[in-house]
Amino acid sequence: MSGDFPKNAEEARLDRDTTREELTETLEALGQKLDVRTRVRENVDEKLDQATAKVADVTNEPTAVKFRQGADVVRSNPVPIFAGVLGLLIVIRLILRRRNDS
């Protein structure tokens, strides 16, 4: 807009509608930038795609598919996987401590 004050009601409505559209676009852009969870997921997806491609280069295609499926399972339900890994680390630590004490 030229920055001039609207001369009639129709110009005022058009100015209002244009301003609303611009504000909506600006708010959507800000929302996308501030949506950290979505950005992290997109980044993880990108990294998984790269890792799957590397696995496919080193091994065969079915192995790469299984790798991707496993990664998707971990992403969809990380708490039990994390708890299992934590438990495994605790068991390893206890075993190593007993070996060092003997």
Residue pairs with C-beta under 8 A, 6 or more apart in sequence:
1 15
1 18
1 19
6 12
6 14
6 15
32 38
44 75
48 68
48 71
48 72
48 75
51 67
51 71
52 64
52 67
52 68
52 71
53 64
55 63
55 64
55 67
56 63
56 64
74 81
